Amino acid sequence: MAKFMEGDAGAFESLYERYKGRIYRYVARHCGTGEQGRLLYRKVWAGFVEARSRASSPRRLKTQLYKM
């Protein structure tokens, strides 16, 4: 998280690989796997990237990921 907050693109890829399954399963369980689910899944990741500039610490950034 700290490297991602510093702007490291490789760190984002690592975080994406680590959390993509968990987030996808959560979205699929609540919204399905159709267009609505895919849209929400993309919005979560876009929001995570956007939250990077607002988070004060890596721990807060991880919290933001799960809030989305």
N, CA, C and O of each residue as an XYZ file, in Angstrom:
272
protein
N       0.824     -1.184      0.000
C       0.000      0.000      0.000
C       0.875      1.257      0.000
O       0.584      2.219     -0.712
N       1.927      1.248      0.786
C       2.780      2.432      0.867
C       3.408      2.757     -0.488
O       3.455      3.921     -0.885
N       3.883      1.751     -1.189
C       4.479      1.993     -2.503
C       3.435      2.492     -3.490
O       3.719      3.365     -4.309
N       2.232      1.942     -3.415
C       1.153      2.410     -4.280
C       0.831      3.870     -3.991
O       0.583      4.647     -4.913
N       0.834      4.242     -2.725
C       0.557      5.635     -2.347
C       1.630      6.576     -2.891
O       1.368      7.755     -3.126
N       2.836      6.050     -3.088
C       3.930      6.856     -3.638
C       3.876      6.923     -5.162
O       4.669      7.638     -5.775
N       2.952      6.189     -5.779
C       2.789      6.243     -7.226
C       3.441      5.113     -7.996
O       3.561      5.198     -9.218
N       3.860      4.073     -7.331
C       4.500      2.936     -7.981
C       3.451      2.098     -8.727
O       2.577      1.496     -8.103
N       3.541      2.063    -10.060
C       2.579      1.323    -10.879
C       2.655     -0.180    -10.616
O       1.630     -0.862    -10.632
N       3.835     -0.693    -10.378
C       3.988     -2.110    -10.068
C       3.290     -2.492     -8.777
O       2.789     -3.608     -8.635
N       3.262     -1.568     -7.847
C       2.586     -1.821     -6.577
C       1.082     -1.953     -6.794
O       0.428     -2.771     -6.146
N       0.532     -1.148     -7.706
C      -0.902     -1.279     -8.001
C      -1.190     -2.660     -8.582
O      -2.158     -3.312     -8.189
N      -0.365     -3.098     -9.501
C      -0.569     -4.419    -10.102
C      -0.532     -5.512     -9.039
O      -1.323     -6.454     -9.080
N       0.375     -5.382     -8.104
C       0.484     -6.352     -7.026
C      -0.770     -6.333     -6.145
O      -1.296     -7.388     -5.790
N      -1.241     -5.146     -5.798
C      -2.455     -5.028     -4.989
C      -3.670     -5.560     -5.741
O      -4.530     -6.221     -5.159
N      -3.735     -5.269     -7.028
C      -4.850     -5.748     -7.834
C      -4.878     -7.277     -7.836
O      -5.930     -7.888     -7.648
N      -3.725     -7.880     -8.047
C      -3.658     -9.346     -8.043
C      -4.062     -9.924     -6.692
O      -4.703    -10.973     -6.622
N      -3.689     -9.243     -5.641
C      -3.971     -9.735     -4.293
C      -5.449     -9.644     -3.928
O      -5.979    -10.548     -3.282
N      -6.119     -8.568     -4.330
C      -7.484     -8.313     -3.883
C      -8.562     -8.533     -4.931
O      -9.746     -8.502     -4.593
N      -8.200     -8.755     -6.194
C      -9.205     -8.832     -7.255
C     -10.225     -9.942     -7.018
O     -11.417     -9.739     -7.251
N      -9.788    -11.090     -6.567
C     -10.710    -12.202     -6.334
C     -11.692    -11.910     -5.222
O     -12.884    -12.190     -5.353
N     -11.211    -11.358     -4.145
C     -12.083    -11.048     -3.002
C     -13.138    -10.020     -3.387
O     -14.317    -10.163     -3.063
N     -12.693     -8.991     -4.080
C     -13.614     -7.924     -4.459
C     -14.601     -8.422     -5.508
O     -15.789     -8.108     -5.447
N     -14.112     -9.192     -6.462
C     -15.000     -9.717     -7.493
C     -16.075    -10.612     -6.880
O     -17.248    -10.500     -7.236
N     -15.694    -11.483     -5.977
C     -16.679    -12.375     -5.339
C     -17.709    -11.583     -4.554
O     -18.896    -11.909     -4.586
N     -17.272    -10.553     -3.854
C     -18.202     -9.724     -3.092
C     -19.204     -9.041     -4.022
O     -20.410     -9.069     -3.774
N     -18.698     -8.428     -5.093
C     -19.569     -7.739     -6.045
C     -20.507     -8.736     -6.719
O     -21.700     -8.465     -6.856
N     -19.983     -9.882     -7.140
C     -20.802    -10.886     -7.816
C     -21.902    -11.411     -6.896
O     -23.018    -11.669     -7.347
N     -21.598    -11.568     -5.632
C     -22.575    -12.071     -4.670
C     -23.724    -11.078     -4.482
O     -24.873    -11.481     -4.302
N     -23.412     -9.787     -4.525
C     -24.429     -8.774     -4.260
C     -25.073     -8.190     -5.513
O     -26.219     -7.743     -5.463
N     -24.360     -8.186     -6.628
C     -24.884     -7.551     -7.850
C     -24.961     -8.498     -9.035
O     -25.523     -8.139    -10.069
N     -24.417     -9.679     -8.910
C     -24.385    -10.606    -10.030
C     -23.160    -10.366    -10.898
O     -22.332     -9.500    -10.614
N     -23.068    -11.146    -11.954
C     -21.907    -11.042    -12.839
C     -22.253    -10.350    -14.147
O     -21.441    -10.319    -15.071
N     -23.435     -9.805    -14.226
C     -23.857     -9.104    -15.433
C     -23.224     -7.731    -15.545
O     -22.236     -7.424    -14.877
N     -23.806     -6.922    -16.393
C     -23.260     -5.584    -16.668
C     -23.170     -4.731    -15.396
O     -22.182     -4.023    -15.198
N     -24.181     -4.791    -14.547
C     -24.170     -3.999    -13.306
C     -22.999     -4.410    -12.413
O     -22.323     -3.551    -11.846
N     -22.759     -5.693    -12.285
C     -21.639     -6.174    -11.477
C     -20.296     -5.763    -12.042
O     -19.405     -5.345    -11.303
N     -20.148     -5.882    -13.360
C     -18.881     -5.493    -13.991
C     -18.625     -3.997    -13.839
O     -17.491     -3.575    -13.609
N     -19.678     -3.203    -13.968
C     -19.540     -1.756    -13.815
C     -19.127     -1.402    -12.390
O     -18.239     -0.576    -12.182
N     -19.768     -2.024    -11.422
C     -19.424     -1.752    -10.023
C     -17.995     -2.190     -9.721
O     -17.274     -1.489     -9.011
N     -17.580     -3.330    -10.245
C     -16.217     -3.822    -10.025
C     -15.199     -2.802    -10.536
O     -14.218     -2.503     -9.855
N     -15.435     -2.273    -11.726
C     -14.527     -1.250    -12.283
C     -14.562      0.029    -11.446
O     -13.528      0.667    -11.245
N     -15.741      0.402    -10.958
C     -15.860      1.612    -10.141
C     -15.090      1.476     -8.833
O     -14.488      2.438     -8.357
N     -15.111      0.291     -8.261
C     -14.365      0.063     -7.012
C     -12.883      0.324     -7.241
O     -12.250      1.023     -6.449
N     -12.322     -0.226     -8.310
C     -10.896     -0.041     -8.571
C     -10.571      1.398     -8.944
O      -9.529      1.919     -8.547
N     -11.440      2.038     -9.695
C     -11.205      3.449    -10.035
C     -11.255      4.309     -8.777
O     -10.454      5.230     -8.617
N     -12.192      4.008     -7.892
C     -12.298      4.738     -6.632
C     -11.087      4.513     -5.745
O     -10.647      5.420     -5.038
N     -10.552      3.305     -5.784
C      -9.358      2.994     -4.995
C      -8.174      3.836     -5.460
O      -7.435      4.384     -4.643
N      -8.000      3.934     -6.768
C      -6.913      4.755     -7.308
C      -7.115      6.211     -6.924
O      -6.160      6.903     -6.573
N      -8.338      6.670     -6.990
C      -8.644      8.055     -6.632
C      -8.428      8.312     -5.139
O      -7.974      9.390     -4.757
N      -8.746      7.340     -4.306
C      -8.610      7.487     -2.848
C      -7.153      7.579     -2.413
O      -6.859      8.035     -1.308
N      -6.255      7.153     -3.268
C      -4.822      7.174     -2.931
C      -4.369      8.563     -2.505
O      -3.581      8.694     -1.569
N      -4.850      9.594     -3.173
C      -4.404     10.955     -2.857
C      -5.027     11.487     -1.565
O      -4.503     12.423     -0.962
N      -6.129     10.901     -1.147
C      -6.816     11.380      0.063
C      -6.431     10.621      1.328
O      -6.618     11.125      2.435
N      -5.899      9.428      1.172
C      -5.582      8.593      2.335
C      -4.341      9.117      3.044
O      -3.369      9.522      2.407
N      -4.388      9.103      4.352
C      -3.259      9.600      5.138
C      -2.244      8.511      5.469
O      -1.113      8.810      5.853
N      -2.643      7.251      5.322
C      -1.736      6.142      5.619
C      -2.160      4.915      4.815
O      -3.290      4.846      4.331
N      -1.260      3.956      4.674
C      -1.627      2.723      3.963
C      -2.812      2.005      4.605
O      -3.642      1.418      3.911
N      -2.883      2.056      5.912
C      -3.989      1.405      6.614
C      -5.324      2.057      6.250
O      -6.323      1.367      6.048
N      -5.336      3.372      6.168
C      -6.565      4.085      5.786
C      -6.942      3.793      4.333
O      -8.124      3.715      3.997
N      -5.948      3.635      3.487
C      -6.215      3.327      2.088
C      -6.863      1.948      1.965
O      -7.796      1.771      1.182
N      -6.383      0.989      2.717
C      -6.981     -0.345      2.698
C      -8.416     -0.285      3.206
O      -9.292     -0.969      2.676
N      -8.655      0.515      4.212
C     -10.015      0.700      4.715
C     -10.907      1.277      3.632
O     -12.057      0.863      3.487
N     -10.389      2.221      2.878
C     -11.158      2.827      1.778
C     -11.513      1.782      0.719
O     -12.612      1.810      0.164
N     -10.600      0.873      0.440
C     -10.863     -0.175     -0.529
C     -12.076     -1.001     -0.104
O     -12.941     -1.306     -0.925
N     -12.138     -1.359      1.159
C     -13.246     -2.176      1.623
C     -14.531     -1.367      1.805
O     -15.621     -1.937      1.753
N     -14.430     -0.079      2.011
C     -15.624      0.761      2.110
C     -16.328      0.907      0.774
O     -17.553      0.998      0.703
N     -15.524      0.928     -0.292
C     -16.107      1.097     -1.626
C     -16.924     -0.113     -1.972
O     -17.505     -0.177     -3.056
